[in-house]
Amino acid sequence: MALKFVSLILLSNIFLLTCDRGYGVMKTTEQEWQQSRSREEEKKQLMEDPKLGYVTINDLHVGKTITLRVPTEVPSSLPHFLPREDADSIPFSVEEFPNILQLFSISQHSPQAKAIKRALEDCESKPIKEVKFCATSLESMADSVRAIFGSQAPFKVVSTTSFTKSNTLLQNYTFLEVKELPTSMTVACHDLPYPYAVFYCHDLGDTKVFEISLGGGREHGERVTAFFICHMDTSGFRPDHIAFRVLGFKPGAAPVCHCVFPKNLLWVRH
């Protein structure tokens, strides 16, 4: 299943990245669905948490300390990619919602059914300004990103990685090394709760990307290679966005930067 326009080196890097996350070819069990629901609720709470990792672009320097939670995932609890030919054979639309539930033996009024319908609606919603798509396989994700970036443009995929498993809710991290990645365009992909791996992807507009080595405190000693996105034009952000309450300025006044947490994939065009 070769990817059109994608080099073998890039393909191998993507598969290594996703294999490190535990993605494979299998369906999600009932227990994994419950874990997925818990992660989804946790994610909603994190999005309203001042400790999400919002900083200004001037904060991105060696020696800066922030309070942050970097979630760690158990590979067996993560959703699994299907091969492209399998994913393409499965209906994926709001119209086919009843058939999807029947295919995966999911009750119509279950939390799983609600999550599936919400994911389908998100994927079919019309974009306002950004370019967006949903990927049901790794190959389709790479092809869609290539279509956005251009067939000849070099690009790579990155993701925040925690090298130490920890149950610590919050801790202080110090920036040990800060490096800006050369990029002319970025696409972020976020996992959706679904019986198999489905990602909601969208272009990020005018952004800068930084690779930052984080060091935890002596008590826990976590080490994280994190990626931060800086949205350079925030004039279109909602005035009540949590970032402005945390950082203390209004939309358009300055760039907003935040950590890209594990399980999110960031595609960067050089």
C-alpha positions in Angstrom: 0.0 0.0 0.0 2.4 2.6 -1.2 1.5 6.2 -0.6 1.3 8.4 -3.6 3.9 11.3 -3.5 5.1 10.2 -0.1 8.7 9.0 0.3 9.5 5.7 1.9 11.5 7.5 4.6 8.5 9.7 5.5 6.2 6.7 5.5 8.5 4.7 7.8 8.8 7.7 10.2 5.0 8.0 10.4 4.6 4.3 11.0 7.3 4.4 13.7 5.5 7.3 15.3 2.1 5.6 15.3 3.5 2.3 16.4 5.1 4.0 19.4 1.6 5.2 20.2 0.3 1.6 20.0 -1.7 1.9 16.9 -2.3 -1.4 15.1 -4.9 -3.2 13.0 -7.7 -4.1 15.4 -11.1 -2.9 16.6 -11.8 -1.1 19.9 -13.1 -3.3 22.7 -15.9 -2.2 25.1 -13.3 -1.6 27.8 -11.3 0.5 25.5 -14.4 2.5 24.6 -14.9 3.3 28.3 -11.3 4.4 28.5 -11.7 6.5 25.4 -14.8 8.2 27.0 -12.7 8.9 30.1 -10.0 10.5 28.0 -12.5 12.5 26.1 -14.0 13.9 29.3 -10.5 14.5 30.6 -9.6 16.4 27.4 -12.7 18.7 27.8 -11.6 19.5 31.3 -8.0 20.1 30.2 -9.2 22.5 27.4 -10.7 24.8 30.2 -7.7 24.3 32.5 -5.4 27.3 32.9 -2.5 24.9 33.2 -3.1 23.7 29.6 0.2 25.2 28.7 -0.7 28.7 27.3 2.3 31.0 27.0 3.4 34.0 25.0 6.0 33.7 22.3 8.4 35.6 24.6 8.1 32.8 27.2 9.7 30.3 24.8 13.3 30.5 26.1 15.6 28.3 28.1 15.1 28.5 31.8 11.3 29.3 31.6 9.3 27.2 34.1 5.6 26.4 33.5 3.1 24.2 35.4 1.9 21.6 33.0 0.3 18.2 32.7 1.6 15.9 29.9 -0.8 12.9 29.8 0.8 9.5 29.2 -1.1 6.8 27.3 -1.1 3.0 27.7 -0.6 1.7 24.1 -3.2 -1.0 24.5 -5.9 1.6 25.4 -5.4 3.7 22.2 -7.6 3.5 19.1 -6.1 1.5 16.2 -5.6 2.4 12.6 -7.2 0.1 10.0 -5.5 -0.6 6.7 -6.7 1.8 4.0 -8.6 -0.8 2.0 -10.5 -1.8 5.2 -11.2 1.7 6.3 -12.5 2.7 2.9 -14.9 -0.3 2.8 -16.6 0.9 6.1 -19.4 3.5 5.7 -18.4 6.9 7.3 -21.2 9.5 7.2 -24.1 10.7 9.2 -26.5 9.2 6.7 -24.9 5.8 7.3 -25.0 6.2 11.1 -27.5 3.4 11.7 -25.5 1.0 9.6 -22.3 1.9 11.4 -23.9 1.1 14.7 -25.1 -2.2 13.4 -21.7 -3.0 11.9 -20.0 -2.5 15.3 -22.9 -4.0 17.3 -23.4 -0.7 19.2 -26.6 0.2 20.9 -28.3 3.3 19.5 -28.7 5.0 22.8 -25.2 4.1 24.2 -22.5 6.6 25.0 -20.5 5.0 22.1 -23.3 5.8 19.7 -23.4 9.5 20.8 -19.6 9.8 20.4 -19.7 8.2 16.9 -22.5 10.6 15.8 -20.7 13.6 17.2 -17.5 12.6 15.3 -19.4 12.1 12.1 -21.1 15.5 12.4 -17.8 17.2 13.2 -16.3 15.6 10.1 -19.2 16.7 7.8 -19.5 20.2 9.2 -18.5 22.9 6.7 -15.3 24.8 7.5 -15.6 28.5 8.2 -12.1 29.7 7.2 -9.7 26.8 7.6 -9.1 23.8 5.4 -10.2 20.6 7.2 -10.6 16.9 6.7 -11.1 13.6 8.6 -8.7 10.7 8.1 -9.9 7.1 8.6 -6.5 5.6 7.8 -2.9 6.6 8.0 -2.5 6.6 4.3 -5.5 8.9 3.7 -4.1 11.3 6.3 -0.8 11.5 4.6 -2.4 11.9 1.1 -4.7 14.7 2.3 -1.8 16.6 4.0 0.2 16.2 0.8 -2.7 17.8 -1.2 -2.7 20.8 1.2 1.1 21.2 1.2 1.7 20.6 -2.5 3.0 17.5 -4.2 6.7 18.6 -4.2 6.9 20.3 -0.7 9.0 18.4 1.9 7.2 17.9 5.2 7.4 15.8 8.3 5.1 14.7 11.2 5.9 15.3 14.9 4.3 14.7 18.2 5.0 15.4 21.8 6.7 12.5 23.6 7.0 11.7 27.3 9.9 9.5 28.1 8.7 8.7 31.6 5.3 7.2 32.6 3.8 9.2 35.4 0.5 9.6 37.2 1.4 13.1 38.4 -1.5 15.4 37.6 0.5 18.6 37.4 4.1 19.5 37.8 6.6 22.2 37.0 8.6 21.8 33.8 11.7 23.8 32.9 12.6 24.6 29.3 16.0 23.0 28.8 16.3 23.5 25.1 14.2 25.6 22.6 14.4 25.3 18.9 12.1 26.8 16.3 11.2 24.5 13.4 11.4 26.0 9.9 7.8 25.8 8.6 5.7 27.5 6.0 2.5 25.7 6.8 1.2 23.4 9.5 -1.7 20.9 9.8 -2.8 19.5 13.2 -4.6 16.2 13.5 -6.6 15.4 16.7 -7.9 11.9 17.5 -11.7 11.4 17.7 -13.6 8.9 19.8 -14.4 6.1 17.4 -14.3 2.3 17.1 -11.0 2.6 15.2 -8.5 5.5 14.7 -10.1 8.5 13.1 -8.4 11.9 13.1 -9.9 15.4 12.6 -7.2 17.5 10.8 -7.1 21.2 9.9 -4.6 23.7 8.7 -3.4 26.2 11.4 -2.9 29.3 9.3 -0.1 31.7 10.3 1.8 29.8 13.0 5.3 29.1 14.3 6.3 25.7 15.7 8.9 25.2 18.5 10.5 21.9 19.6 11.2 22.2 23.4 13.0 19.8 25.7 11.2 19.9 29.1 12.6 18.7 32.4 10.4 17.9 35.4 11.3 18.5 39.0 13.7 16.3 41.0 10.9 14.4 42.7 9.5 12.9 39.5 12.3 13.7 36.9 10.1 13.5 33.8 11.6 14.3 30.5 9.5 15.4 27.6 10.1 16.4 24.0 7.3 18.8 23.5 6.1 20.8 20.5 4.5 24.2 21.0 2.4 26.0 18.4 2.2 29.8 18.3 -0.8 31.3 16.6 0.6 34.5 15.3 -2.7 36.2 14.4 -5.3 35.8 17.2 -7.7 38.5 16.0 -10.2 35.8 14.9 -10.1 34.0 18.3 -13.2 34.2 20.5 -12.8 37.0 23.1 -13.8 34.5 25.9 -11.1 32.0 24.9 -9.3 30.6 28.0 -6.0 31.6 26.5 -6.8 35.3 26.9 -7.9 34.9 30.5 -4.6 33.1 31.3 -2.3 35.4 29.4 -4.1 38.7 30.2 -4.6 40.3 26.8 -7.3 40.6 24.1 -7.6 38.9 20.7 -5.1 40.3 18.2 -2.9 41.9 20.8 -0.2 39.2 20.6 0.5 35.6 19.5 -0.9 32.7 21.7 1.3 29.7 22.1 0.4 26.3 23.6 1.6 22.8 24.0 0.6 20.1 21.5 -0.2 17.1 23.7 0.5 13.4 23.0 -1.9 11.7 20.6 -2.1 14.8 18.4 -0.1 14.8 15.2 1.5 17.9 13.8 2.4 18.0 10.2 5.0 20.6 9.3 5.9 21.8 5.8 9.4 23.1 5.5 
